[in-house]
Protein backbone atom coordinates (compact mmCIF):
# COMPACT_ATOMS: atom_id res chain seq x y z
CA UNK A 1 0.00 0.00 0.00
CA UNK A 2 1.32 3.46 -0.95
CA UNK A 3 2.36 5.51 2.06
CA UNK A 4 1.44 9.10 1.23
CA UNK A 5 2.50 10.34 4.67
CA UNK A 6 6.09 9.21 4.15
CA UNK A 7 6.24 11.08 0.83
CA UNK A 8 4.68 14.18 2.36
CA UNK A 9 7.14 14.25 5.25
CA UNK A 10 10.00 14.02 2.76
CA UNK A 11 8.47 16.88 0.76
CA UNK A 12 8.02 18.95 3.92
CA UNK A 13 11.70 18.48 4.73
CA UNK A 14 12.71 19.60 1.22
CA UNK A 15 10.35 22.58 1.32
CA UNK A 16 11.84 23.58 4.68
CA UNK A 17 15.17 23.76 2.85
CA UNK A 18 13.65 26.04 0.19
CA UNK A 19 13.11 23.43 -2.54
CA UNK A 20 10.57 24.94 -4.95
CA UNK A 21 10.22 21.71 -6.97
CA UNK A 22 9.10 19.91 -3.79
CA UNK A 23 6.63 22.73 -3.09
CA UNK A 24 5.15 22.40 -6.58
CA UNK A 25 4.87 18.63 -6.14
CA UNK A 26 3.00 19.05 -2.85
CA UNK A 27 0.79 21.73 -4.39
CA UNK A 28 -0.21 19.61 -7.38
CA UNK A 29 -0.74 16.53 -5.21
CA UNK A 30 -3.10 18.23 -2.77
CA UNK A 31 -5.04 20.85 -4.71
CA UNK A 32 -7.33 18.20 -6.33
CA UNK A 33 -8.03 16.78 -2.85
CA UNK A 34 -8.61 20.07 -1.06
CA UNK A 35 -10.71 21.93 -3.64
CA UNK A 36 -13.81 19.68 -3.31
CA UNK A 37 -13.69 19.98 0.49
CA UNK A 38 -13.51 23.77 0.43
CA UNK A 39 -16.11 24.02 -2.32
CA UNK A 40 -18.47 21.91 -0.23
CA UNK A 41 -18.11 24.39 2.64
CA UNK A 42 -18.09 27.71 0.80
CA UNK A 43 -20.23 26.90 -2.26
CA UNK A 44 -18.24 29.56 -4.10
CA UNK A 45 -15.55 28.80 -6.69
CA UNK A 46 -13.65 32.09 -6.34
CA UNK A 47 -13.56 31.82 -2.54
CA UNK A 48 -12.43 28.19 -2.81
CA UNK A 49 -9.51 29.19 -5.03
CA UNK A 50 -8.49 31.98 -2.67
CA UNK A 51 -8.58 29.69 0.38
CA UNK A 52 -6.46 27.08 -1.39
CA UNK A 53 -3.89 29.73 -2.31
CA UNK A 54 -3.83 31.11 1.24
CA UNK A 55 -3.32 27.58 2.56
CA UNK A 56 -0.23 26.99 0.42
CA UNK A 57 1.06 30.46 1.13
CA UNK A 58 0.92 29.56 4.81
CA UNK A 59 2.83 26.33 4.07
CA UNK A 60 5.63 28.38 2.55
CA UNK A 61 5.63 30.98 5.32
CA UNK A 62 5.73 28.20 7.92
CA UNK A 63 8.47 26.16 6.28
CA UNK A 64 10.73 26.44 9.34
CA UNK A 65 8.09 24.42 11.24
CA UNK A 66 7.57 21.74 8.57
CA UNK A 67 10.24 19.21 9.69
CA UNK A 68 8.48 18.87 13.05
CA UNK A 69 5.05 18.06 11.58
CA UNK A 70 4.33 14.35 11.89
CA UNK A 71 1.15 14.21 9.83
CA UNK A 72 1.37 16.68 6.90
CA UNK A 73 -2.04 15.78 5.49
CA UNK A 74 -3.83 16.44 8.78
CA UNK A 75 -1.92 19.71 9.17
CA UNK A 76 -2.95 20.86 5.68
CA UNK A 77 -6.56 19.88 6.31
CA UNK A 78 -6.59 21.80 9.57
CA UNK A 79 -5.38 24.95 7.80
CA UNK A 80 -7.96 24.53 5.04
CA UNK A 81 -10.81 24.06 7.48
CA UNK A 82 -9.62 26.95 9.62
CA UNK A 83 -9.53 29.25 6.59
CA UNK A 84 -12.93 28.00 5.42
CA UNK A 85 -14.64 28.36 8.77
CA UNK A 86 -13.10 31.80 9.25
CA UNK A 87 -14.63 32.86 5.95
CA UNK A 88 -17.96 31.32 6.92
CA UNK A 89 -17.94 33.07 10.27
CA UNK A 90 -17.24 36.41 8.61
CA UNK A 91 -20.30 35.83 6.46
CA UNK A 92 -22.37 34.86 9.54
CA UNK A 93 -23.14 31.53 7.93
CA UNK A 94 -21.55 29.29 10.51
CA UNK A 95 -21.31 31.02 13.89
CA UNK A 96 -20.09 28.12 15.98
CA UNK A 97 -17.62 26.44 13.62
CA UNK A 98 -14.49 27.96 15.15
CA UNK A 99 -15.69 27.43 18.72
CA UNK A 100 -15.34 23.69 18.18
CA UNK A 101 -11.70 24.02 17.14
CA UNK A 102 -9.04 24.10 19.87
CA UNK A 103 -6.79 27.14 19.74
CA UNK A 104 -4.26 27.44 22.51
CA UNK A 105 -1.99 30.32 23.36
CA UNK A 106 0.92 28.97 21.29
CA UNK A 107 -1.27 28.55 18.23
CA UNK A 108 -2.71 32.04 18.60
CA UNK A 109 0.78 33.48 18.87
CA UNK A 110 1.86 31.53 15.77
CA UNK A 111 -1.16 32.74 13.82
CA UNK A 112 -0.42 36.35 14.83
CA UNK A 113 3.21 36.07 13.74
CA UNK A 114 2.17 34.62 10.38
CA UNK A 115 -0.42 37.37 9.93
CA UNK A 116 2.25 40.04 10.49
CA UNK A 117 4.60 38.36 8.00
CA UNK A 118 1.75 37.98 5.53
CA UNK A 119 0.79 41.67 5.78
CA UNK A 120 4.41 42.74 5.28
CA UNK A 121 4.66 40.53 2.22
CA UNK A 122 1.49 41.96 0.72
CA UNK A 123 2.88 45.46 1.19
CA UNK A 124 6.02 44.38 -0.66
CA UNK A 125 3.95 43.05 -3.57
CA UNK A 126 1.95 46.28 -3.67
CA UNK A 127 5.14 48.36 -3.74
CA UNK A 128 6.54 46.27 -6.60
CA UNK A 129 3.33 46.57 -8.64
CA UNK A 130 3.34 50.35 -8.21
CA UNK A 131 6.85 50.47 -9.69
CA UNK A 132 5.90 48.64 -12.88
CA UNK A 133 5.71 50.63 -16.14
CA UNK A 134 2.22 51.97 -16.84
CA UNK A 135 1.19 49.41 -19.45
CA UNK A 136 2.74 46.50 -17.54
CA UNK A 137 0.87 47.61 -14.42
CA UNK A 138 -2.40 47.83 -16.34
CA UNK A 139 -1.93 44.34 -17.80
CA UNK A 140 -0.96 42.91 -14.42
CA UNK A 141 -3.96 44.39 -12.64
CA UNK A 142 -6.39 43.26 -15.34
CA UNK A 143 -5.02 39.75 -14.94
CA UNK A 144 -4.62 39.42 -11.19
CA UNK A 145 -7.20 41.84 -9.80
CA UNK A 146 -9.98 41.58 -12.38
CA UNK A 147 -9.30 37.95 -13.28
CA UNK A 148 -9.20 38.51 -17.05
CA UNK A 149 -7.54 35.86 -19.20
CA UNK A 150 -4.70 36.71 -21.58
CA UNK A 151 -6.90 36.78 -24.75
CA UNK A 152 -9.41 39.06 -22.98
CA UNK A 153 -6.66 41.47 -21.91
CA UNK A 154 -5.17 41.42 -25.41
CA UNK A 155 -8.55 42.29 -26.95
CA UNK A 156 -9.28 45.04 -24.42
CA UNK A 157 -5.88 46.72 -24.85
CA UNK A 158 -5.53 45.99 -28.60
CA UNK A 159 -2.37 43.96 -28.06
CA UNK A 160 -1.29 40.51 -29.19
CA UNK A 161 -1.72 37.63 -26.68
CA UNK A 162 2.03 37.00 -26.78
CA UNK A 163 2.71 40.62 -25.81
CA UNK A 164 0.36 40.31 -22.85
CA UNK A 165 1.86 36.98 -21.76
CA UNK A 166 5.43 38.29 -22.00
CA UNK A 167 4.46 41.38 -20.01
CA UNK A 168 2.96 39.25 -17.23
CA UNK A 169 6.05 37.05 -17.06
CA UNK A 170 8.35 40.10 -16.86
CA UNK A 171 6.13 41.68 -14.19
CA UNK A 172 6.26 38.53 -12.06
CA UNK A 173 10.04 38.44 -12.37
CA UNK A 174 10.27 42.11 -11.38
CA UNK A 175 7.96 41.60 -8.40
CA UNK A 176 9.91 38.56 -7.30
CA UNK A 177 13.23 40.46 -7.44
CA UNK A 178 11.71 43.29 -5.41
CA UNK A 179 10.44 40.86 -2.80
CA UNK A 180 13.75 39.00 -2.59
CA UNK A 181 15.52 42.32 -2.02
CA UNK A 182 13.13 42.91 0.87
CA UNK A 183 13.81 39.49 2.38
CA UNK A 184 10.75 37.69 0.98
CA UNK A 185 11.35 34.59 -1.10
CA UNK A 186 8.31 32.92 -2.69
CA UNK A 187 7.92 30.18 -5.29
CA UNK A 188 6.41 31.50 -8.52
CA UNK A 189 3.37 29.23 -8.09
CA UNK A 190 2.49 31.19 -4.93
CA UNK A 191 3.53 34.58 -6.29
CA UNK A 192 1.26 34.15 -9.30
CA UNK A 193 -1.81 33.85 -7.09
CA UNK A 194 -0.82 36.23 -4.34
CA UNK A 195 -2.30 39.43 -5.84
CA UNK A 196 -5.68 37.71 -6.25
CA UNK A 197 -5.58 36.98 -2.53
CA UNK A 198 -4.64 40.47 -1.44
CA UNK A 199 -7.42 42.17 -3.40
CA UNK A 200 -10.24 40.39 -1.53
C-alpha positions as CSV (number, residue, x, y, z in Angstrom):
1,X,0.0,0.0,0.0
2,X,1.3,3.5,-1.0
3,X,2.4,5.5,2.1
4,X,1.4,9.1,1.2
5,X,2.5,10.3,4.7
6,X,6.1,9.2,4.1
7,X,6.2,11.1,0.8
8,X,4.7,14.2,2.4
9,X,7.1,14.3,5.2
10,X,10.0,14.0,2.8
11,X,8.5,16.9,0.8
12,X,8.0,18.9,3.9
13,X,11.7,18.5,4.7
14,X,12.7,19.6,1.2
15,X,10.3,22.6,1.3
16,X,11.8,23.6,4.7
17,X,15.2,23.8,2.8
18,X,13.6,26.0,0.2
19,X,13.1,23.4,-2.5
20,X,10.6,24.9,-5.0
21,X,10.2,21.7,-7.0
22,X,9.1,19.9,-3.8
23,X,6.6,22.7,-3.1
24,X,5.2,22.4,-6.6
25,X,4.9,18.6,-6.1
26,X,3.0,19.1,-2.9
27,X,0.8,21.7,-4.4
28,X,-0.2,19.6,-7.4
29,X,-0.7,16.5,-5.2
30,X,-3.1,18.2,-2.8
31,X,-5.0,20.8,-4.7
32,X,-7.3,18.2,-6.3
33,X,-8.0,16.8,-2.8
34,X,-8.6,20.1,-1.1
35,X,-10.7,21.9,-3.6
36,X,-13.8,19.7,-3.3
37,X,-13.7,20.0,0.5
38,X,-13.5,23.8,0.4
39,X,-16.1,24.0,-2.3
40,X,-18.5,21.9,-0.2
41,X,-18.1,24.4,2.6
42,X,-18.1,27.7,0.8
43,X,-20.2,26.9,-2.3
44,X,-18.2,29.6,-4.1
45,X,-15.6,28.8,-6.7
46,X,-13.7,32.1,-6.3
47,X,-13.6,31.8,-2.5
48,X,-12.4,28.2,-2.8
49,X,-9.5,29.2,-5.0
50,X,-8.5,32.0,-2.7
51,X,-8.6,29.7,0.4
52,X,-6.5,27.1,-1.4
53,X,-3.9,29.7,-2.3
54,X,-3.8,31.1,1.2
55,X,-3.3,27.6,2.6
56,X,-0.2,27.0,0.4
57,X,1.1,30.5,1.1
58,X,0.9,29.6,4.8
59,X,2.8,26.3,4.1
60,X,5.6,28.4,2.6
61,X,5.6,31.0,5.3
62,X,5.7,28.2,7.9
63,X,8.5,26.2,6.3
64,X,10.7,26.4,9.3
65,X,8.1,24.4,11.2
66,X,7.6,21.7,8.6
67,X,10.2,19.2,9.7
68,X,8.5,18.9,13.1
69,X,5.0,18.1,11.6
70,X,4.3,14.3,11.9
71,X,1.2,14.2,9.8
72,X,1.4,16.7,6.9
73,X,-2.0,15.8,5.5
74,X,-3.8,16.4,8.8
75,X,-1.9,19.7,9.2
76,X,-3.0,20.9,5.7
77,X,-6.6,19.9,6.3
78,X,-6.6,21.8,9.6
79,X,-5.4,25.0,7.8
80,X,-8.0,24.5,5.0
81,X,-10.8,24.1,7.5
82,X,-9.6,27.0,9.6
83,X,-9.5,29.3,6.6
84,X,-12.9,28.0,5.4
85,X,-14.6,28.4,8.8
86,X,-13.1,31.8,9.3
87,X,-14.6,32.9,5.9
88,X,-18.0,31.3,6.9
89,X,-17.9,33.1,10.3
90,X,-17.2,36.4,8.6
91,X,-20.3,35.8,6.5
92,X,-22.4,34.9,9.5
93,X,-23.1,31.5,7.9
94,X,-21.6,29.3,10.5
95,X,-21.3,31.0,13.9
96,X,-20.1,28.1,16.0
97,X,-17.6,26.4,13.6
98,X,-14.5,28.0,15.2
99,X,-15.7,27.4,18.7
100,X,-15.3,23.7,18.2
101,X,-11.7,24.0,17.1
102,X,-9.0,24.1,19.9
103,X,-6.8,27.1,19.7
104,X,-4.3,27.4,22.5
105,X,-2.0,30.3,23.4
106,X,0.9,29.0,21.3
107,X,-1.3,28.5,18.2
108,X,-2.7,32.0,18.6
109,X,0.8,33.5,18.9
110,X,1.9,31.5,15.8
111,X,-1.2,32.7,13.8
112,X,-0.4,36.3,14.8
113,X,3.2,36.1,13.7
114,X,2.2,34.6,10.4
115,X,-0.4,37.4,9.9
116,X,2.3,40.0,10.5
117,X,4.6,38.4,8.0
118,X,1.7,38.0,5.5
119,X,0.8,41.7,5.8
120,X,4.4,42.7,5.3
121,X,4.7,40.5,2.2
122,X,1.5,42.0,0.7
123,X,2.9,45.5,1.2
124,X,6.0,44.4,-0.7
125,X,4.0,43.0,-3.6
126,X,2.0,46.3,-3.7
127,X,5.1,48.4,-3.7
128,X,6.5,46.3,-6.6
129,X,3.3,46.6,-8.6
130,X,3.3,50.3,-8.2
131,X,6.9,50.5,-9.7
132,X,5.9,48.6,-12.9
133,X,5.7,50.6,-16.1
134,X,2.2,52.0,-16.8
135,X,1.2,49.4,-19.5
136,X,2.7,46.5,-17.5
137,X,0.9,47.6,-14.4
138,X,-2.4,47.8,-16.3
139,X,-1.9,44.3,-17.8
140,X,-1.0,42.9,-14.4
141,X,-4.0,44.4,-12.6
142,X,-6.4,43.3,-15.3
143,X,-5.0,39.8,-14.9
144,X,-4.6,39.4,-11.2
145,X,-7.2,41.8,-9.8
146,X,-10.0,41.6,-12.4
147,X,-9.3,37.9,-13.3
148,X,-9.2,38.5,-17.1
149,X,-7.5,35.9,-19.2
150,X,-4.7,36.7,-21.6
151,X,-6.9,36.8,-24.7
152,X,-9.4,39.1,-23.0
153,X,-6.7,41.5,-21.9
154,X,-5.2,41.4,-25.4
155,X,-8.6,42.3,-26.9
156,X,-9.3,45.0,-24.4
157,X,-5.9,46.7,-24.9
158,X,-5.5,46.0,-28.6
159,X,-2.4,44.0,-28.1
160,X,-1.3,40.5,-29.2
161,X,-1.7,37.6,-26.7
162,X,2.0,37.0,-26.8
163,X,2.7,40.6,-25.8
164,X,0.4,40.3,-22.8
165,X,1.9,37.0,-21.8
166,X,5.4,38.3,-22.0
167,X,4.5,41.4,-20.0
168,X,3.0,39.3,-17.2
169,X,6.1,37.1,-17.1
170,X,8.3,40.1,-16.9
171,X,6.1,41.7,-14.2
172,X,6.3,38.5,-12.1
173,X,10.0,38.4,-12.4
174,X,10.3,42.1,-11.4
175,X,8.0,41.6,-8.4
176,X,9.9,38.6,-7.3
177,X,13.2,40.5,-7.4
178,X,11.7,43.3,-5.4
179,X,10.4,40.9,-2.8
180,X,13.7,39.0,-2.6
181,X,15.5,42.3,-2.0
182,X,13.1,42.9,0.9
183,X,13.8,39.5,2.4
184,X,10.7,37.7,1.0
185,X,11.3,34.6,-1.1
186,X,8.3,32.9,-2.7
187,X,7.9,30.2,-5.3
188,X,6.4,31.5,-8.5
189,X,3.4,29.2,-8.1
190,X,2.5,31.2,-4.9
191,X,3.5,34.6,-6.3
192,X,1.3,34.2,-9.3
193,X,-1.8,33.8,-7.1
194,X,-0.8,36.2,-4.3
195,X,-2.3,39.4,-5.8
196,X,-5.7,37.7,-6.2
197,X,-5.6,37.0,-2.5
198,X,-4.6,40.5,-1.4
199,X,-7.4,42.2,-3.4
200,X,-10.2,40.4,-1.5
